[in-house]
Amino acid sequence: MGRVVALSNVSAARRLRASWIQISEALNRRAAWSLVIVVVLLACITTQGAASGESGVPLNPALPTLFIAGDSTAAASSNPDQQGWAEPFATYFDLSKINIANRARGGRSSRTFITEGHWEQLLTEVKRGDIVLVQFGHNDSGALNEEPPGSTRPLRARGTIPGLGEETQEIDNVITKQHEVVHSFGWYLRKMIADTRAHGATPILVSLTERDIWKDGQVECGSGDYRQWIAETARVAHVQFIDLTRILADRYQKLGGDEVKAFFSIDHLHTNPKGADFNATAVVAGLRAVKQPPVARALSSQGRAVAVDRGPARHSVCLHLR
């Protein structure tokens, strides 16, 4: 009887040991799969960071980076009814071949993007072989320091001196409480060009996005003289120029006012996600026409499907640049 009990105890112990081994193996397999899932999630987060270009997310140093410096018409937005073109822009590129870093900031002019430190921060990331798209002008027409009497616009002190000259104006900034020397719009663009080149990267100037403003059935061509000033700065500095204003004006005109209205939800300037993606394709079309640096090899299949901009149509909405 004692022998039977002993054998039974041994058998139970063996079964218990076998069960523990099975449980241990199952836990190990589960842990291994959990590790795989964590690694995949981290990879996805890293890829998304390279695509969205959020500050603080490291870019892949082995790849060239395409930076965007601009205002709210390119910037990310927390408002579901507002989005800048540089956010969906990344989907048109193969992110295993290039980083897309959207550094645009809403409400900034060429001047305040520099004076607030956004430009200097961007430059800390720029390396030889990178590309920097520069697009400003929508906010440069504002007051230099104080709004004129009777104005209902909020006090911003972000305007630049109109034109491309070397004239300056000294102010005691009502916002920052600092003494400041304000320069012309062209001066700030030339500084960005020079700084980008000093880092071994390639600057490309981009004219403004289009507004949903129509007269007698025709969409406007840009805001004031900024298209001409940007083009002239690019020509004199011998840098590439994407005439986004003209590309979008012709595309909007072809679609018509009713269809274009679907691109804007909050006002006539800021696009919603649908409009942002439409504008992004126009930037890609213009970028594909740029000879140096070539970006065709870094496009995704979606980017390769975008037709190359062939220049102004015979009956373009916009006048030919001087």
C-alpha positions as CSV (number, residue, x, y, z in Angstrom):
1,M,0.0,0.0,0.0
2,G,2.8,2.4,0.9
3,R,4.5,1.6,-2.4
4,V,1.3,2.4,-4.3
5,V,1.0,5.8,-2.6
6,A,4.7,6.6,-3.2
7,L,4.3,5.8,-6.9
8,S,1.1,7.9,-7.1
9,N,3.0,10.8,-5.5
10,V,5.8,10.5,-8.0
11,S,3.4,10.4,-10.8
12,A,1.6,13.5,-9.5
13,A,4.8,15.3,-9.1
14,R,5.8,14.5,-12.7
15,R,2.5,15.7,-14.0
16,L,2.8,18.9,-11.9
17,R,6.3,19.4,-13.3
18,A,5.1,18.9,-16.8
19,S,2.3,21.4,-16.3
20,W,4.7,24.0,-15.0
21,I,7.0,23.4,-18.0
22,Q,4.0,23.9,-20.3
23,I,2.9,27.0,-18.5
24,S,6.5,28.4,-18.5
25,E,6.9,27.7,-22.2
26,A,3.5,29.4,-22.9
27,L,4.5,32.4,-20.8
28,N,7.8,32.6,-22.7
29,R,6.1,32.5,-26.0
30,R,3.7,35.2,-24.9
31,A,6.5,37.3,-23.6
32,A,8.3,36.9,-26.9
33,W,5.2,38.0,-28.9
34,S,4.7,40.9,-26.5
35,L,8.3,42.0,-27.2
36,V,7.7,41.7,-30.9
37,I,4.6,43.8,-30.6
38,V,6.4,46.5,-28.6
39,V,9.2,46.6,-31.1
40,V,6.7,47.0,-34.0
41,L,4.9,49.7,-32.2
42,L,8.1,51.6,-31.4
43,A,9.1,51.3,-35.1
44,C,5.7,52.7,-36.1
45,I,6.0,55.6,-33.7
46,T,9.5,56.4,-35.0
47,T,8.3,56.3,-38.6
48,Q,5.4,58.5,-37.8
49,G,7.7,60.9,-36.1
50,A,9.9,61.1,-39.2
51,A,6.8,61.6,-41.3
52,S,5.1,64.3,-39.1
53,G,8.3,66.0,-38.2
54,E,7.2,66.8,-34.7
55,S,9.7,68.7,-32.6
56,G,11.6,66.4,-30.3
57,V,11.2,63.3,-32.5
58,P,14.6,62.3,-33.7
59,L,15.1,62.1,-37.5
60,N,16.9,59.3,-39.1
61,P,20.4,60.7,-39.5
62,A,21.3,58.3,-42.3
63,L,18.7,59.9,-44.5
64,P,18.3,63.3,-46.1
65,T,15.6,65.5,-44.6
66,L,13.1,67.8,-46.3
67,F,12.2,70.6,-43.9
68,I,9.3,72.9,-44.2
69,A,9.5,76.4,-42.7
70,G,6.2,78.3,-43.0
71,D,3.0,79.6,-41.4
72,S,-0.4,78.1,-40.6
73,T,-1.1,77.3,-44.2
74,A,1.5,74.6,-43.9
75,A,1.5,73.9,-40.2
76,A,-0.3,71.1,-38.2
77,S,-3.4,72.1,-36.4
78,S,-5.4,70.7,-33.5
79,N,-8.6,72.0,-35.1
80,P,-10.2,69.2,-37.0
81,D,-11.5,71.8,-39.5
82,Q,-8.0,73.2,-40.2
83,Q,-4.9,71.6,-41.6
84,G,-1.8,72.8,-43.4
85,W,-0.5,71.2,-46.5
86,A,2.8,70.0,-44.9
87,E,1.0,67.5,-42.8
88,P,-0.4,65.2,-45.6
89,F,2.8,66.0,-47.6
90,A,4.7,63.1,-46.0
91,T,2.4,60.5,-47.6
92,Y,3.8,61.4,-51.0
93,F,7.3,60.2,-50.0
94,D,9.0,57.0,-49.2
95,L,10.0,57.5,-45.6
96,S,12.6,54.8,-45.8
97,K,14.5,57.1,-48.2
98,I,13.8,60.6,-46.8
99,N,12.7,62.3,-43.6
100,I,9.9,64.9,-43.9
101,A,10.1,67.5,-41.1
102,N,7.2,70.0,-40.8
103,R,8.6,72.9,-38.8
104,A,5.9,75.4,-39.9
105,R,4.3,77.4,-37.1
106,G,0.9,79.1,-37.2
107,G,0.7,82.9,-37.0
108,R,4.4,83.5,-37.9
109,S,5.8,85.8,-40.5
110,S,9.2,85.5,-42.0
111,R,10.3,87.9,-39.3
112,T,8.8,86.3,-36.2
113,F,9.7,82.8,-37.3
114,I,13.3,84.0,-36.9
115,T,13.0,86.3,-33.9
116,E,11.1,83.7,-31.9
117,G,13.8,81.2,-32.4
118,H,12.0,78.7,-34.7
119,W,14.5,79.2,-37.5
120,E,17.5,78.7,-35.3
121,Q,16.0,75.5,-33.9
122,L,15.4,74.3,-37.4
123,L,19.0,75.0,-38.3
124,T,20.3,72.8,-35.5
125,E,18.8,69.8,-37.3
126,V,19.9,70.7,-40.8
127,K,22.8,68.8,-42.3
128,R,24.6,68.7,-45.7
129,G,22.4,67.3,-48.4
130,D,19.1,68.3,-46.8
131,I,16.4,70.5,-48.4
132,V,14.5,73.4,-46.8
133,L,11.3,74.6,-48.3
134,V,10.6,78.3,-47.2
135,Q,7.1,79.7,-47.5
136,F,6.2,83.0,-45.9
137,G,4.1,86.1,-46.7
138,H,0.6,85.7,-45.5
139,N,1.5,87.3,-42.1
140,D,4.2,89.6,-43.3
141,S,1.7,92.3,-44.3
142,G,0.6,92.9,-40.7
143,A,1.7,95.9,-38.6
144,L,5.3,96.2,-37.7
145,N,4.6,97.2,-34.1
146,E,1.1,98.6,-33.6
147,E,-2.1,98.3,-35.4
148,P,-3.4,101.6,-37.0
149,P,-6.2,103.5,-35.2
150,G,-9.5,101.8,-35.7
151,S,-8.1,98.4,-36.6
152,T,-10.0,95.4,-35.1
153,R,-7.1,93.0,-35.8
154,P,-5.3,91.6,-32.7
155,L,-2.0,93.1,-31.8
156,R,0.8,90.9,-33.3
157,A,3.8,93.0,-34.1
158,R,4.8,90.6,-36.8
159,G,4.9,92.6,-40.1
160,T,7.9,93.2,-42.3
161,I,8.8,96.2,-44.3
162,P,7.2,95.7,-47.8
163,G,9.6,94.8,-50.7
164,L,13.1,93.5,-51.1
165,G,15.3,96.4,-50.0
166,E,17.8,96.9,-47.2
167,E,15.8,99.6,-45.4
168,T,15.2,99.0,-41.6
169,Q,13.1,100.4,-38.9
170,E,14.0,100.4,-35.2
171,I,11.2,99.7,-32.7
172,D,10.6,98.9,-29.1
173,N,8.5,95.8,-29.6
174,V,5.2,96.1,-27.8
175,I,4.9,92.4,-27.5
176,T,8.4,91.3,-26.5
177,K,9.3,94.5,-24.7
178,Q,12.6,94.3,-26.5
179,H,14.4,96.7,-28.9
180,E,14.3,95.3,-32.4
181,V,15.5,96.2,-35.9
182,V,12.9,95.3,-38.4
183,H,14.0,94.5,-42.0
184,S,12.2,94.0,-45.3
185,F,10.5,90.9,-46.4
186,G,13.3,90.2,-48.9
187,W,15.9,90.6,-46.2
188,Y,14.4,87.8,-44.1
189,L,14.2,85.5,-47.1
190,R,17.8,86.2,-48.0
191,K,18.9,85.4,-44.5
192,M,17.1,82.0,-44.6
193,I,18.7,81.2,-48.0
194,A,22.2,82.1,-46.7
195,D,21.8,80.2,-43.5
196,T,20.5,77.1,-45.3
197,R,23.4,77.2,-47.7
198,A,25.9,77.7,-44.9
199,H,24.8,74.3,-43.5
200,G,25.3,72.6,-46.9
201,A,21.6,72.2,-47.6
202,T,19.5,73.4,-50.5
203,P,16.9,76.2,-50.0
204,I,13.8,76.3,-52.2
205,L,11.4,79.2,-52.1
206,V,7.6,78.6,-52.4
207,S,5.0,81.2,-53.2
208,L,1.9,81.5,-51.1
209,T,-1.2,79.2,-51.0
210,E,-4.3,80.4,-52.6
211,R,-7.3,82.0,-50.8
212,D,-10.9,81.2,-51.5
213,I,-11.6,84.6,-52.9
214,W,-13.3,85.1,-56.2
215,K,-14.4,88.0,-58.4
216,D,-16.6,87.7,-61.4
217,G,-16.1,84.0,-61.5
218,Q,-12.3,84.1,-61.3
219,V,-10.2,83.2,-58.3
220,E,-7.6,85.7,-57.2
221,C,-3.9,85.2,-57.9
222,G,-2.1,85.4,-54.6
223,S,-2.0,88.1,-52.0
224,G,-0.5,91.5,-52.9
225,D,3.0,91.5,-54.4
226,Y,4.4,88.6,-52.4
227,R,4.4,86.2,-55.3
228,Q,6.6,88.6,-57.4
229,W,8.9,89.3,-54.4
230,I,9.4,85.6,-53.7
231,A,10.1,84.9,-57.3
232,E,12.5,87.8,-57.6
233,T,14.4,86.8,-54.5
234,A,14.8,83.3,-55.8
235,R,16.0,84.6,-59.2
236,V,18.6,86.9,-57.8
237,A,19.9,84.3,-55.2
238,H,19.9,81.6,-57.9
239,V,17.7,79.2,-55.9
240,Q,14.8,77.0,-57.0
241,F,11.3,78.5,-56.9
242,I,8.0,76.7,-56.7
243,D,5.2,79.0,-57.9
244,L,2.5,77.4,-55.7
245,T,0.3,80.4,-56.1
246,R,0.0,80.0,-59.8
247,I,-0.3,76.2,-59.7
248,L,-3.2,76.4,-57.2
249,A,-4.9,79.3,-58.9
250,D,-5.1,77.5,-62.1
251,R,-6.3,74.3,-60.4
252,Y,-8.9,76.1,-58.4
253,Q,-10.1,77.9,-61.5
254,K,-10.5,74.6,-63.3
255,L,-12.5,73.1,-60.4
256,G,-14.7,76.2,-59.9
257,G,-15.8,78.1,-56.8
258,D,-18.4,75.6,-55.6
259,E,-15.9,72.7,-55.5
260,V,-13.1,74.8,-54.0
261,K,-15.4,75.9,-51.2
262,A,-15.3,72.3,-49.9
263,F,-11.5,72.8,-49.1
264,F,-12.2,75.6,-46.6
265,S,-14.3,75.2,-43.4
266,I,-13.3,78.1,-41.1
267,D,-12.3,81.0,-43.4
268,H,-11.0,81.8,-46.9
269,L,-7.4,81.2,-46.0
270,H,-7.0,78.0,-43.9
271,T,-7.7,74.7,-45.5
272,N,-9.4,71.7,-44.0
273,P,-7.8,68.3,-44.3
274,K,-9.3,67.8,-47.8
275,G,-7.9,71.2,-49.0
276,A,-4.6,70.5,-47.3
277,D,-4.1,67.3,-49.2
278,F,-5.1,69.1,-52.5
279,N,-2.5,71.7,-51.8
280,A,0.1,69.1,-50.9
281,T,-0.3,67.5,-54.3
282,A,0.4,70.9,-55.9
283,V,3.6,71.3,-53.9
284,V,4.7,67.8,-55.0
285,A,3.9,68.8,-58.6
286,G,6.1,71.8,-58.3
287,L,8.8,69.9,-56.5
288,R,8.9,67.3,-59.2
289,A,9.7,70.0,-61.7
290,V,12.7,71.1,-59.7
291,K,15.9,69.9,-61.3
292,Q,18.3,70.2,-58.3
293,P,18.1,68.5,-55.9
294,P,16.2,65.7,-57.6
295,V,13.5,64.2,-55.3
296,A,11.9,61.7,-57.7
297,R,13.7,58.8,-56.2
298,A,12.3,59.5,-52.8
299,L,8.7,59.7,-53.8
300,S,6.2,57.0,-52.7
301,S,3.9,55.4,-55.3
302,Q,1.3,58.1,-54.3
303,G,3.9,60.8,-55.0
304,R,4.9,59.3,-58.4
305,A,1.3,59.4,-59.4
306,V,1.3,63.2,-59.2
307,A,1.9,64.9,-62.5
308,V,4.9,67.2,-62.9
309,D,4.1,70.9,-63.1
310,R,4.7,72.0,-66.7
311,G,4.6,75.7,-66.0
312,P,1.9,78.3,-66.6
313,A,-1.0,77.4,-68.9
314,R,-1.7,79.6,-71.9
315,H,-4.7,81.1,-70.1
316,S,-3.3,81.1,-66.6
317,V,-5.2,83.0,-63.9
318,C,-1.9,84.5,-62.9
319,L,0.2,87.0,-64.8
320,H,3.6,85.8,-66.0
321,L,6.3,86.8,-63.5
322,R,8.6,89.6,-64.6
